Amino acid sequence: MKVIKVLVFLLSAFASQAQQAEYWLTNADKSILFQKQIQRFSFEYQTNTLPSIYVDDTKTFQKMDGFGYTLTGGSAQLLAAMKPAERAKLLQELFTTNQNNIGVSYLRISIGASDLSDHVFTYNDLPAGQTDPKLTRFTLAEERKELIPVLKEILAVAPSLKILGSPWTPPAWMKTNALSKGGSLKPEFYDVYARYLVKYIQEMQKEGIRIEAITVQNEPLHPGNNPSLLMPQDEQAAFIKKSLGPAFKKAKINTKILIYDHNADRPDYPISILNDPEARQYIDGSAFHLYGGNIENLQDVHEAHPDKNLYFTEQWIGAPANFGGDLIWHIKNLIIGAPRNWCKTVLEWNLAADPQQKPYTEGGCTTCLGALTIGETVVRNPAYYIIAHASKFVKPASVRIASNVTMSLSNIAFKTPDGKTVLILLNESDKLMTFNIRYKTKQITPTLEGRTVATFVW
């Protein structure tokens, strides 16, 4: 009898120590919105004939830099206008991971105005006909009104946050058409503009804000936005190798240089620049949006230049949101698809707008729905939940690991720096699915409703 009692005790102790998976759900019908489930699954030895997702941490891929949003000038303006206590509470929710907070770890900001600023500006705006090649009138005064104070508050709660800067336009006096919209960068101002970008990084550093990386130009093949700039790949390559790269080297700037920052339908653009040995020596990698092309096209860039990194830097959701459709498409293509095709970041556009999707420039995006709508209350929109399913769990320096796709169960897996395994999974069908998640020699067998996103952590 004593032997039996000892065996029962040992078996129960073993069962209690079995690896357990927690999980969070969001449903397309909004009945569940990023909620941690009470149920836990214990990994056990078992066999069945159900479809299986095999998670294999012996096969590793890229190291992640983070998940997040673009903190547009308009987003910063809306945050700055909140009551300090309410803003502080919201920033805790966004940028820390305790309790129900979502742990955003990466932000993109515009260098000067984007089209989601309330007006167009650069850091060296001059009356028509004037130039300033020595940049004596360079100033971050516009950013000191709202963006810099908000960024400082964010960095106070999330000091390891990474920041990417992207210019929408150089100062108009550097451009062929002398306007904020369209035109090209004049070759005679290549060196001046390179020093302008160096000065931006240095001045932000003086404010205590480190710029992790910059893209050379936001959407260089879309000169119809306001502000914007046309910069074909031959011009971008020339600017990098003749001016920007040498300027960074001379100033000992270690901020990464990313190229392209546009749609997945033109992988030839970054590939052609990286084929240039003079330009590629200064380049960390390429950045992408997905308003054209397929996310799988990024694989072409990786295969052509496997030593260079890939980043996903922008995708919008249009107002009014189609919550279910937006959730499914963005999880499949961005949260799962972009890292499966080697991206180190996934960033949604944009963090916040008001109930009328303002502010925006004249000629800017009038229907860009923020992850947050900030008005009399704060409303959390599809992009909030899309990013949350990754940002809370897949911390910077997490490594993508192997997992197979079976049936309608798109997924992606990561190993975090603290040894956790994260599996983000989408049942994009309309049907209830029961399946296995196999890890090492054991498995769990969850059931997931149709059109549901789940993040499993063990």
N, C-alpha and C positions, 0 to 999 in steps of 0.2 A: 504493500500500500504506500509506504514512504517513497519507493522508487517511482510509482505512478504519479504521486503528488509532485515530486521533483521534476519529472518529465513535463507535466502539465504547466508547472511554473516556468520552466525553460522555454517551452513552446509559446506561452503567452508573452514572455519577455522578448522573445525573438520577433513575434508579431508586432509588438509595440515599437520595436526598433526598425521595422520595415520602412523603406524609403516611401515618403508620402508626397503626393502632388496636390498643391492648392491650385485653384483656377478662378479666373475673372471672366465675366461674360458681358457682351453687348449684343442685343437683338436688333435686326433691321426694323422691326415694328415698334421699337423704343420701349418695349415692356420691361427690358432690363438694360440699364445704362452703366457700363463699366462697374459691375457689382461683384465683389468677392463672394464666392459661394460657400455655404456652410459645409457642404460635403467635401471630404478629402478622399483621394484614391491612394491605396497602398499597392506598390509594385509587388507582384507575386509571380511565382512560377506557374504558368498555365498555358494551355493550348486551345485554340478554337479555329474556325474557318472564316472568321471575320476579316475584313480588310485591315492591314496593319501599316502604321507609320513607324519606320525604324529610325531612331535617333542615334547617331554614331559620332561620339566626340573624339574618336581617333582620327577622323578626317576633318581638318580645319581649313578655313579660308581667310577672309580679310578680318582685320581688327576694326571694330566700330568706333567712330568718333562721337556719335550721338544722334538724337532725334529731337525735333523741335519745330520752330516756326520762324517766319520773318517778323521781326519787330520793326514794322514800318514807322515812318515819322508820325503817321496818323494814329497808329497803335500807341505810341509813346505819348502823344498828345492826350488821348482819351484816358490812359492810365494816370497821367500827371494831374488830370482834372478831378480824379476821384478824391474822396476824403482820405487823409493819410492812413487812418486805421483800416479802412476798407481795402485800400490798395495794398497795404502790408499783408493783410490776410490773403488776398488774392495771389500775391507774389509767392507767399509760402505754399499755397496750393499748387501753383504752376511749377515751381522750381525746387521743391524738396520732395522727399519720398515717404516721409512718415505719415501714418494714418491713411487718409484717402487722397493724399497729394500725388501728383503725377510725374514729378521729377524730370522736367524738360532739361536737357543737357547741352543743347546747341541752338544758337540764334543766328540768323542772318539779318544784317542791317544794310541800309543803303548808304553809299558814300555820296553825300549830298542828298537831294530829294529823289524819291521814287514817284511813281504816279499815284501812290497812296500817301502822299504828303498833302497838306492843304494848300501849298503853293510850290512853284518851281524855284530851286535855288542851288547854287554850288558854293564852294568855299572861296571863290574868287570872281564874284560878279562885278562887271565894270560897265560904265556907260558905253553905248555903241561907238565903235571906232578906236577904243582904247585897248591896250594890251599891258600885261604885267609879267614879262618873262622871268623876272627875278622873284616873283611871288611875294612881293612885299606887302600885298593887301590880302594875303591868305588869312582866313579866320574861320573858326568853328563856332562863331557866335550863334548861328541858328540852332546848332545842336545843343548848345548849353541851355537853351530855353526848356527843353523837355527830354530829348533823347538821352543826353549824358546823365542828368539827374536820375532818370528811371533806370538806366543801365547800372548806375552805382548802387541803387537800392537792390536790384536783382543780384549783382555780384556780392553784395553783403550777405545774402542768404545762400548763394550758390557760387562760391569763389572759384570753383573749377570749371564753370561754364565756358564753352568755346564760342567764339564770335567770328563770323564770316562777313566781310564787307564786300558790297557789289556796287559799282557806279552805274547809274542810268545815263549820265552824260558828263563830259568834261565841261568846263566853263565855255560859254558860247563863243568867246573871242578866240578859242583854239580851233573852232570848227569851220568847215568850208561854207556853211550857210549862215553862220553867226546866230543860230537859233538854238533853243533848248531841244527842239524836236527834230530828229533826223540829222542829215549832214554827216560828214566824216571828219575824223581828226586830221588836221593839216600836218603833213610830215615835218614841217619846220618847227612844230610844237611837240614832237614826240618826246624829246628830252625834258621839256618843261613839264609836260603832263606826267612823265615818270617821276619827276621830283615832287610834283603835286601829290601823287599817291604816297610817296615816301614821307612827305611832310604830314599827311593825314595820319599815317600809322604812328609817327613820332608824337604828334600832338595828342592823339588819343591815349598813347602810353603815358603821357604826362598827367592825364586825367585819371590814371589808374586802370585804364581799359586796354587790355592786350588784344590786338587783332590777330587771331590764329591764322587766317587765310584771307586772300582777296580773289575775286574773279576779275578778269581784265575788263569785261563789259557784260552787263546784263543783256541778254537776248540781242546779240550783235547783228542778227539778220532780221530784226523787227524795228525798222526806223520810224514806224507810224505811231508809236506811243508818245506820251509827253510826260517826262523827258525821255529821250532815246538817242541812239547813235548807230549808224551803219558801220560795221567793221568786218568785212570779209576775212576769210582765214589768212590770205596772204598778207593783209595789213596787220592782223593780230600777230602773226609770226614775226613780221618786221619790227613791230613796236616792242615785242618782248626781247628779241635778240639784240636789237640796236640800242634800246633805251631802258626799258623797265628792268630787265634782268641785271644789266650792269649797274643801274642806279641802286637797286637793292643790295647788290654785292658791295658797292662802294660805301653805302651807309650802314653796312653790316645788319641789314634787316633780315630776320629769320622767319618772317611771315610767309606762308606758302602762297605760291602763284598758281591759280587754277584757270584753265582756259575754257572757252566756249560758253557755258552757262545758258544753253538753249535746248531746243527739242531733240528728241531721240531719233527723228527722221533724217538727221544729217551726221551720222557717225564719221563721215569723210572729213568733216571740218576739224575736229580734234586730231584725228589720225594724221591728216596732212601736216598739221603744225608739229606734232610729235615726231614726224618723219624728218624734220629739219634738225640736225644735230646741234646747230648753234642755238636754236630756240629751246629745245627740249632739256638742255642742261639746267635751265632755270625753273622748270615746270614740275610741280608736284603731281598734278593730275587734271582731270576734266570734270566739268559740272554739267548737269542735265536737268531739263524740264520734260514734261510729257504732254504737251498740247498737240504734238504731232509724232507719228512713228509709234513703235512698239518698245516696251521696256527691254525686251530681249535683244534689241539692237546694240545695247551697251556692251554686250558680250563681244561684239566685233572690236570695240575699242580696247577692251581688256586683252583679247587675243593678239591684237596687233602690237600692243605695248604693255605686257603684263607687269612691268616694273613700275608703272604709273598708276596712281590711285583714281578712283571714280567716286563722285559725290552726287547725290540727288538733292537739288537745292530749291525747287519751287514747283508747286501745283496748286491751282486755285479750286474753290468750290463756289459755284454761282448761286446767287440769291434769286428766288427763295430756294432753300435746300430741298433736295429729294433725299431725306435722311437714309432710307434703306439703300437706294441705288448708289449714293455717294459713299456710304460706309463700305459696301461690298467692293466697289470698283477701286477705291483708294487702298483698302487693306490688301486686295489682291495684287495691284500693280505697284504700289509704293512700299507699304510696310513689308510685304513678302517679296514682291517682284524686284524692287530696286536692290536690296541686299543680296538676293539670289543671283543678281547680275553684277555683283562686286562693289556696290556702293557702300561707302563708309558712313554716310549720313542720309537721313530722310527728313526733309523740311517741308512743311505745308505753308502755303501763302494764304492768309496772313494772320497775325495773332489776334487783332481786334479791329472792329469797326463799330460805328453807331447804328441805330435802328434803320437808318436810310443808306447804309453802307458807305457813309462818309467818314473821314475826309478823303478827298481825291483831287487831283489837279484838273484843270480844264483840259479835256482830252484824255484823262486817265480812266481807269477802270471804275465804272459806276455800279457794278453788280458783284463785286468781290466780297463774299461773305467771310467774315472773320471767324476764327475758332471761337472767339467770344464776341457777343454783341454787348457793348457797354452803353447803357442808357440809364434809366431810373433804377434798373436792376441789371445784373450780369447774367446773360443767357449763354449756355454752353452748346455750341453747334457741332455738326459732324466732325470737323477737323480736331476738335478737342478730344473726342473719344478715340478717333483713329490714331492719333499720336500717343495717347495715354496707354494704349494696349502694348506699346513697345517701350516708351520712355521711362515708365515706372520701374521696369525690370531689366531692360538691356542697357546697362550702364556703360559709359565710355571705357574702352579697352576690352569690352566683351568681344568674343571671337565667334564668328559664324561657324557652325558645325554642320555636318551632313544630316539630311533627312530626305526621305523619298516622298513623292506626291502620289496618292492613291485615290481613285474614284474622284469625287468633287471636293476633296479635302486639301486645298492649297495650304501650305505651311512653310515655316522657316524656324530654324533652331539656333540657339546661341549658348555658349558657356560664358558665364560672367566672371569677373575677377575674383569674386568670393566663392567660386566653385559651384554656383547654382546652374541648373540647366533650365532654359526658357524655351518653350515651344509656342509660337503664335500660329493659330490654326483657324481656317475659315471654311465653314460648310456653306458653299455658295449655292447649293441646290435648295429646292423648296421642301425637301424630304428630311425626316428625322433619320439620323445616321448613328449606328453603333459600330465602334471600331476599336482597334487596339493601338496603344502607344507603347512600342517596345523600346526598352533601354537596357543595354547590356544583355542579361539573360532573363529579365523579368518584364512584365507588362502590366498596364492598367487598361480597363475597357470602359471608357466613358460613352455616353450618348449625347449627341448634340442636335438641337433643333435646326431646321433649315434656316438659311440666311442669318447665321449667327457667327460671331467672332469669339474665340476663346484664347486666353493666354494661360498656359499651364506652367507652373514653376515647381521644381523639386531639387 
